[in-house]
Amino acid sequence: MSEGLLKMWVALSAIGLMFIAVFSIMFSRSKLSGIFQTVVSLFAWICMIVAGILIIIVVFSGPVQG
């Protein structure tokens, strides 16, 4: 697998994690309460932090030599 294709998959997985985080927060705020809301919100924050780290890695790794 080429470096460009690998970077594409990493960026796509980061976008997917962001979608999961958004829907988890929406679900936890509208449908859950108590400890379940806290756990789902924590999961969403972890997804968002991991996605941010992956995007930073992709952006700052520079262009791919083709």
Stockholm file with secondary structure:
# STOCKHOLM 1.0

chainA/1-66         MSEGLLKMWVALSAIGLMFIAVFSIMFSRSKLSGIFQTVVSLFAWICMIVAGILIIIVVFSGPVQG
#=GR chainA/1-66 SS CCHHHHHHHHHHHHHHHHHHHHHHHHHHHHHCCTHHHHHHHHHHHHHHHHHHHHHHHHHHTCCCCC
#=GC SS_cons        CCHHHHHHHHHHHHHHHHHHHHHHHHHHHHHCCTHHHHHHHHHHHHHHHHHHHHHHHHHHTCCCCC
//
